[in-house]
């Protein structure tokens, strides 16, 4: 089996185990809002930056870069203006505080969906090195692997000032988790990034203001 094939299987395993949140059963149709890839006419190519070798980790000096109109509640969120509007609408629709990631310019929002009936929101980011960062919000347990004993707690970590924990699944992923057994809970994970990078990006997330707040 090739190294690429093994890598793809490992990636599927970690996101299936650590990041997938199963929706709860409902007798009525479940309203779901989904935003996939980028809006028509836009490209997924990030802004030009020096390109490191494939095995080189992002520079530790690389810092999250807020962007967008200062008048938008989601101005600092990573993504296009359409993506920022998506987060604004999610903050209006969902009963809990919605957060977005603030990442360096080599990152973009790849996929997002939220389900008000099942109380869950999932957001995935991708960068030019094929690193992925997954943010899950709302109802996390009992379906999320980070709720179980298979994860090792490495210490305290911040989620925009909320007191979370840094956890690991050996050889696969690092996650920062906040209050997974209650709604809302929050978890941000990556199988590609170092524990320092995951902790940095978790601390840098921002809350999208609700109307009238």
C-alpha positions as CSV (number, residue, x, y, z in Angstrom):
1,X,0.0,0.0,0.0
2,X,1.4,3.4,-0.9
3,X,2.2,6.1,1.7
4,X,-0.5,8.3,0.1
5,X,-3.1,5.6,0.5
6,X,-2.1,5.1,4.1
7,X,-2.3,8.8,4.7
8,X,-5.7,9.1,3.3
9,X,-7.0,6.2,5.5
10,X,-5.4,7.7,8.6
11,X,-7.1,11.1,7.7
12,X,-10.4,9.4,7.3
13,X,-10.0,7.5,10.6
14,X,-9.2,10.6,12.7
15,X,-12.1,12.7,11.3
16,X,-14.5,9.8,11.5
17,X,-13.5,9.1,15.1
18,X,-12.7,12.5,16.4
19,X,-14.7,15.0,14.5
20,X,-17.9,13.5,13.2
21,X,-21.0,14.4,15.2
22,X,-24.0,12.2,14.6
23,X,-27.4,14.0,14.4
24,X,-30.1,13.1,16.9
25,X,-33.3,11.5,15.6
26,X,-36.2,13.7,14.8
27,X,-39.8,13.0,13.7
28,X,-40.0,16.2,11.7
29,X,-37.9,17.2,8.7
30,X,-34.6,18.5,10.0
31,X,-33.6,22.0,8.6
32,X,-30.0,22.0,7.6
33,X,-28.0,24.8,6.1
34,X,-24.9,23.7,4.2
35,X,-22.1,25.8,2.7
36,X,-19.7,23.8,0.6
37,X,-16.4,24.9,-1.0
38,X,-16.3,28.5,-2.3
39,X,-18.9,30.7,-4.0
40,X,-19.1,30.6,-7.8
41,X,-16.4,32.7,-9.4
42,X,-14.0,32.5,-6.5
43,X,-10.8,30.4,-6.3
44,X,-9.6,28.3,-3.5
45,X,-6.0,29.5,-4.0
46,X,-4.7,31.5,-1.0
47,X,-2.7,34.7,-1.3
48,X,0.8,34.2,-2.5
49,X,3.3,33.3,0.2
50,X,6.8,31.7,0.2
51,X,6.2,27.9,-0.3
52,X,8.0,25.7,2.2
53,X,9.1,22.1,1.4
54,X,6.4,19.4,1.8
55,X,7.8,18.3,5.2
56,X,8.3,21.8,6.6
57,X,5.9,22.9,9.3
58,X,4.4,26.4,9.1
59,X,6.6,29.0,10.7
60,X,5.8,29.4,14.4
61,X,5.9,33.2,13.8
62,X,3.0,32.9,11.4
63,X,0.1,34.5,13.1
64,X,-3.7,34.6,12.5
65,X,-4.7,37.5,10.2
66,X,-8.1,39.1,10.7
67,X,-9.6,40.5,7.5
68,X,-12.9,41.9,6.0
69,X,-15.1,44.9,6.6
70,X,-14.9,46.3,10.1
71,X,-18.6,46.8,10.1
72,X,-19.4,43.0,9.9
73,X,-19.8,41.0,13.1
74,X,-17.7,38.4,11.3
75,X,-15.1,40.8,10.0
76,X,-12.2,38.9,11.6
77,X,-13.3,35.4,10.4
78,X,-11.1,33.6,7.9
79,X,-12.8,33.3,4.5
80,X,-14.4,35.3,1.7
81,X,-17.1,38.0,2.3
82,X,-19.6,35.3,1.4
83,X,-18.2,33.1,4.1
84,X,-18.3,35.9,6.7
85,X,-21.9,36.4,5.8
86,X,-22.5,32.7,6.4
87,X,-21.2,33.1,10.0
88,X,-23.3,36.1,10.5
89,X,-26.4,34.2,9.5
90,X,-25.4,31.2,11.6
91,X,-25.1,33.5,14.7
92,X,-28.6,34.7,14.0
93,X,-30.1,31.2,13.6
94,X,-28.4,29.3,16.3
95,X,-29.2,29.7,20.0
96,X,-25.6,29.5,21.3
97,X,-22.6,31.7,20.7
98,X,-21.0,30.9,17.3
99,X,-17.3,31.1,16.8
100,X,-15.1,31.2,13.7
101,X,-11.3,30.7,13.2
102,X,-8.9,33.5,12.6
103,X,-6.1,31.9,10.6
104,X,-3.1,33.1,8.5
105,X,-3.7,34.0,4.8
106,X,-2.6,30.5,3.6
107,X,-5.9,29.1,5.0
108,X,-9.4,29.2,3.6
109,X,-12.8,27.9,4.7
110,X,-13.4,24.6,2.8
111,X,-16.8,23.4,4.2
112,X,-19.3,24.3,6.8
113,X,-22.8,23.2,7.8
114,X,-25.1,23.7,10.7
115,X,-28.2,21.9,11.9
116,X,-30.4,23.9,14.3
117,X,-32.7,21.0,15.1
118,X,-29.8,18.7,16.1
119,X,-27.8,21.6,17.7
120,X,-24.6,21.2,15.9
121,X,-22.3,23.2,13.6
122,X,-19.2,21.8,11.8
123,X,-16.6,24.0,10.0
124,X,-13.5,22.7,8.2
125,X,-10.6,24.8,7.0
126,X,-7.8,23.8,4.6
127,X,-4.4,25.4,3.9
128,X,-1.9,25.4,1.0
129,X,0.0,22.4,2.6
130,X,-3.2,20.3,2.8
131,X,-3.4,20.7,6.6
132,X,-7.0,20.6,7.9
133,X,-8.6,22.2,10.9
134,X,-12.0,21.2,12.1
135,X,-14.2,23.3,14.4
136,X,-17.3,21.7,15.9
137,X,-19.8,23.6,18.0
138,X,-23.0,22.9,19.9
139,X,-24.0,19.4,20.9
140,X,-20.8,17.3,21.0
141,X,-21.5,14.3,23.2
142,X,-22.0,11.4,23.3
143,X,-21.1,11.0,19.6
144,X,-17.7,12.8,19.6
145,X,-14.6,10.7,20.4
146,X,-13.1,13.6,22.3
147,X,-15.8,12.9,25.0
148,X,-14.3,9.4,25.7
149,X,-11.3,7.9,27.5
150,X,-9.3,7.2,24.3
151,X,-8.1,10.8,24.3
152,X,-5.2,11.8,26.6
153,X,-5.6,15.1,28.4
154,X,-2.3,17.1,28.0
155,X,-3.2,20.2,29.9
156,X,-5.2,23.4,30.0
157,X,-5.9,25.4,26.8
158,X,-7.9,28.5,25.9
159,X,-10.8,28.7,23.4
160,X,-11.1,32.5,23.0
161,X,-10.6,32.8,26.8
162,X,-12.9,29.9,27.7
163,X,-11.1,27.3,29.9
164,X,-10.6,24.2,27.7
165,X,-8.3,21.2,27.6
166,X,-5.7,20.2,25.1
167,X,-6.2,16.5,24.2
168,X,-4.5,14.0,21.9
169,X,-5.2,10.7,20.2
170,X,-1.7,9.3,19.8
171,X,-0.3,9.5,16.4
172,X,-3.4,11.1,14.9
173,X,-4.7,14.4,16.2
174,X,-4.5,17.2,18.7
175,X,-7.7,18.9,19.9
176,X,-8.7,21.7,22.2
177,X,-12.0,20.9,23.9
178,X,-14.4,23.1,25.9
179,X,-17.3,21.7,27.9
180,X,-18.1,18.8,25.6
181,X,-20.9,17.3,27.8
182,X,-23.1,20.5,27.7
183,X,-24.6,22.6,25.0
184,X,-22.8,24.5,23.8
185,X,-19.6,22.7,23.7
186,X,-16.7,23.5,21.4
187,X,-13.8,21.4,19.9
188,X,-11.1,22.3,17.4
189,X,-8.9,19.5,16.0
190,X,-6.2,18.8,13.5
191,X,-4.4,15.6,12.6
192,X,-1.7,17.5,10.7
193,X,-0.7,20.4,13.0
194,X,1.5,20.4,16.1
195,X,0.0,20.7,19.6
196,X,1.4,24.2,19.8
197,X,-0.3,25.3,16.5
198,X,-3.7,23.7,17.5
199,X,-3.5,25.5,20.9
200,X,-2.6,28.8,19.2
201,X,-5.5,28.6,16.7
202,X,-8.0,27.6,19.4
203,X,-7.0,30.6,21.5
204,X,-7.4,32.9,18.5
205,X,-11.0,32.0,17.6
206,X,-13.5,34.8,17.8
207,X,-17.2,35.0,18.7
208,X,-19.5,36.3,16.0
209,X,-21.7,38.9,17.6
210,X,-25.5,38.3,17.5
211,X,-27.9,41.0,16.3
212,X,-28.4,43.6,19.0
213,X,-25.5,42.5,21.1
